[in-house]
Amino acid sequence: MILLLFAKLFLFHGEGIEFYQIPQKDSTTFYFIYRLEPVEFPIELSNKRKIRCISLYGEVRGKNDILGAFWDMDTIPADSENYGTIKHIRVRREKKYTVESEVSTCHMLKRFEKKQSEKDLFPVSSLIPSLTDSIVKFAWYFDTTGYIAVYSEISDTGILKTKREYGGPPLKERKVLIKRGWNFIPIDFKGLSPATYRFVLSVKKYRREVLVPVMSGSGWSEKQWKYMIMAVRYIFTREEIDSLENAPLKEKEKLWNKYWARRDPSPATSQNEAYMEFLRRFRYAEEHYRSIFGGALSDMGIIYITLGPPDEVEKHEFEQNSQPYVIWYYYRYNLKFRFEDRFGTGDYELVDPPRYMLDDIMESIRK
């Protein structure tokens, strides 16, 4: 839905930079949407190809400091008439933000810039019901930390139904209190096998649906279990990994839940935040990293799942006499990882430190 929304945004707006946000329970994701005319950028020669090189910088500030930033370069064919891309930054929740971006040539000649300071930037989720509504009364989306986020201009009691993706009678149904402003409704995953479910919320005349992928150990095959156990091999202890691998199929889910319960930072709450963060990282790795083994088991994927997002990223995708490579910095662990795309397939393999050292590095962090 978000991708479809952004595709529509490109059609409805002209050239420039736009900022949107998606508030979540403990964080906010800001989207930087760029629509530019490449003629503003000089033509360069790269590997006998005529290209235009674009540099993008964006940052989100809180009251006193920079909460998040990115810097990226991109190239496009010299004869392209339009250029558009989307970047995002996820930051902690604050009452007030300042968001700014600058677009330059790769030689740092400024072409566009924009800065916006508001208590609340216009949330992208508010555009989902209709791009033409001047005032949106009700909108919602799935927050990957395990909540359905609802923005409402009314206060009332609603009905939340859980259905299978392709219809059928509700599997679950419960009343929820919707207050004016942002609401965060926890999803009850108990008893749901791995699948995509349709959550339907009805409040007065408003009715909204959202599809939510649910990952639970119930119903996993031996092959699925092997994949998931590999994904947590640097999170669980060696003893826990061994017991999961050797347990009968019907016992694996019980052990899986038991080991994640040990890592629950707030056992008194209904949600296991550690497990929800693992699922968020797992889904991100599956979507963004490429490998013949699967995104979550790629070198980038397994490090991202275990350590979280890097503190800083360097991209070197257009170096002369060099394969494309990326460097991840984890200052909190005093670590640096260099990945290379050796075969031009988009699969970035760990080259420094050598791959065989990864077990010892992760083991030292786990201790």
N, C-alpha and C positions, 0 to 999 in steps of 0.2 A: 504493500500500500504506500509506504514511504517513497519507494522508487517511482511509482506511478504519479504520486503527488509532485515530486520534483520534476518529472518529465512535463507535467502540466505547467509548472512554474516557468519553465523555459519558454513555453509558448505564450504565456500571459504577460511577461515582463520584457523590457528592452535591455539595452546594454548597461552593464555596470556590475556592482557588487551588492548582494543582499544578505542580511543576517536573519537567521531564525533559530529558535531554541525549542528543545523538548525537555521540560522539567521532569525529573524523576524524584524518588523519595529522598535520596541523600545526595543527588548530583543533578547536573544539568548538562545536556549535550547541545552545543551550538553548531549550527550548520552555516558554512560560508559558501554561497552560491555565486559563481562567476559566469557572466555572459559577456564576451568581449569580441571585438572585431580585430582579427589578427593584423590587419593593415597597419595598426598602430605600432607594430614591432618590426624591427629591421630583418631583412633576409640574411641568413648565414649559410655557409657551406659545411656540411658534415657528412663524411663518407660519400662524397660526390652527390649528395642529396641537398637540395635547397630547402631549408627549414626556417622556422621562426622559433626563437627560444623565449619562454615565458617563466618568470620567477614569481612565486606566490608566497606571501607572508601573512600570517594571521595570529592574533593573540586575544586572550580574554583576561581582563584584569578584575580583581575584586576591589575591596576598599583600599587595601594597602600594598598589594603585590600582584605579580603576574601569576594567574592560576594555571594557564596552559598556553602553548604556542606551537606553531608549525612553520616550517620553511620548506618549500618544495620547488623543483624546476620541472618544466614540461616542454616538449617540442611538438610542433605540428607541421605538416607540409606547407610549403610557402604559398601554395595556391588555395589554401583553405579560406573560406569566406567567413566562417563562424567558429567560435571556440567556446566551450562550456565545460565546467567541471564543478564538483562538490567536494569540499573538505569539511572535516568536523573535529571538534575538540570537546572532550568530556571533562568537566570540572566539578568540584564540590559545590553544594548548594550555598548561595549567598543571597543577601537581600538586594544587592545592587551590583551591576556589572558594567564594565566598559568594554566594548568589542571594537576592534579596529583591524583593518587589513590594507595591504599595499601590494600592488601589482607592478612589476618592473620587467625590463628586459633582463636577460641573464648577465648583462654587464652593469646591472643596477641603475639603469636609467628609468626613473619613475614614470609610469603611465597612468595609473589610477590609484586612488586611495579613498578610504571611507572610515569614519569613526562614529560610533553611536553609543550614547550613554543614557540609559533609562533604568528605572527600577525594575521593570519587566519588559523585555523585548517581546514582540508579537510571537506567540508560540506557533510552531509549524503545525501542531496537531489541530489547532483551531481552523486550519484551512481544509482539513480532510472532508467534512460534510459537503462543503460547496466553496469553490474558489470565487464565486460571485457574491456571496452573502457579505453585506457590509458589517453586520453584527452577528457573531456566532454565539448561540446560547448554550450549546452543548457539544462537546467533542471528547474523544478518548483514544487511547492506544495502549499497547502492552509494554510495560517497563520490564526489561530483561532481568531485573533483580527479583522478579517474582510477584509483581503487583500490576494491577490494571489501574492506570492513571486516568482520572476523569476530571475534566474542567466543566463546570456548570455555573450558569447564572441563576439557577433555582435551587431551593432546598426542599427535598421530599424523600420519601421512601421508594426504592426501586426493587425490581426483581432481577437477579442475576442467574441465568441458566447456563449450564454446561452441556454441550452437545458434541457429538462426533462431527468431524469436518463435513461429511457428506449427508448430514441431516439425521433424521430419526428422533425419537422422543428424548427429552432431557435426561441426562444421567444424574445430574444434581440440580437443585434449585434452592435458592436462599434469598432472604430479604437483605437489602443493604441500605444504609442511610447515606444519602447524598447531600452534602452541605454546599453552600455557595463558595465558589473558588475551586482550588485543586483538592481532589480526593485521591487517596491511594488505597485500593482494595486488594488485600492479599488473596492470592489464588490458592485454593485447596487442591493440591496435587495428589492427595492420598487416594489410592485405589485406581488411579489412571495409568494405564499401560503406555509405553512409548508410542506416541502418535501426535497428530495435529488435531486440536479441538477448537470448536467454535464457541466463544463466550458471548452471550447475548444479554444486554442490559436494557431494561425498559423502565423509564421514569416519566410518568405522565404521558405526553404525546411523543416523547423522544424514544427512539429505539436504535441502539448501536450494536454492531457486531465486530468482533476481532478474532482472528485466527492465532492460536498460541501453540507452539511446539512444546510438547511435554516430554521430558526425558526422565524416566523412572526405570529402575531395574526390573520391574515386573514384566515378564514376557520376553526378556532378551534371550537371544540364541547364544550358543557357545561362541560363535564367531563375533557377535556383538560384545560379549563379555571380554573376550581377548583384546578387542580394540580399546574398550574403556579402561581395562586394567593397565594397558600400556600407557594410556593418557595420564594416569595418576602415579606412574612408577617412581616419580621423584617427589610426590606429595605424601603418599603412604609410606610406612616403614617397610623394610624388606620382609619382615615377618608377616605383616598384613598382606603384602603382595603375594607371598608364597601361599598363605592360607586361602586367599581368594582364588588363586590359580588351581589349587588342589581340591577345593570344595566341590561337592556335587552341584549340578546346575540349580536345583531347587533350594540350595542353601546359600547361594552367592548373594542374592538380594539382601538377606538378613545380615550378612557380614558387611556388605557395602554400606547399608544404612548405619550399622553399628560403628564403623570406622569414621564415617562422616559425622556422626553424633559426637564423637570424641573431639572433633575440631570445631564444634558449634560455639562461637564466642558468646552467645546469649541463649543458653538452653531454656530459659523461662519463656521465650517468645515462640510463636507458631512457626517462624521461618528459621532455617539454618542458613545464616548469611554466608558462611564459608562455602557451603555447597552451592548456593545460588551464584556466588562469584565464580566458582569453578565452571558452572554451566555457561555463564556469560562468556568467559574466556574460551571455553571449548567451542561454542558456536562461532565466535569471532575467528578462531583459528581455522575452523572448517570452511568459513566463507572467504578468508583473505589469503591463506597460504596454500601453495600448490606442492604436491608430492605424489608419487605413485603409491605411497602408503596411506594417503589421506592427509588433509590439512592439519588435523590435530596431532598427527605423528610425524609431520615434517620437522626439520631441525628448528625452524622458526616457531612452529606451532607448539612443540613440546616445551621450549623455553618460555614462550609467552604464557602458556597455561600454568607453568610452575611459578614463574617470577612476576607475572603481570606485565603491563606495558613498560617498555624501556623508558628511562628518564630522558634520553636524547637519541635521535636517529639521524645518521648521516647517510645520504643516498648518493652514490656515484654510478650513475647509469650510463653516462656518455663520455667516460674517460677514454682518451686515445691509448691504444696499445694495452688495453686492460679489459678483462671481462667485467660486466656490471657487478657491482658489489654494494653491500649495505652494512653499516656498522651500528650496532646497538650498544648504548652505554647504560649500565646500571650502577649509578654512583653509590647507591645505598649498600651495594654488595661489593663495591670496588671491582666490577667486572666489565669487560668489553668483549663483544662477540662480533666477528666479521663473517658475513655470509656472501658467497659468490654464486652467480647464475652461470655455471660453467658451460651449459649447452644451449643457452638462449631460450629455455622453455618456461622461465618464470619460477623454476624450483631453485630457491636459494639454499645452498648447502653450507653448513658450518665448516670453515677452513681455519679459523684462528679464534680460540685455541683449537687444536686438532680434535676431531670428533671423538676419538677414543678417550679423551680426558674429561668428557662431559659427565660421566658417572661420578668421578671423584669430586668434581666441582660442585655438583648438585648435592652430593652426600655431605660435603663440608658445610653447605648452607643449611641442610636439614638438621644437622647437629646443633 
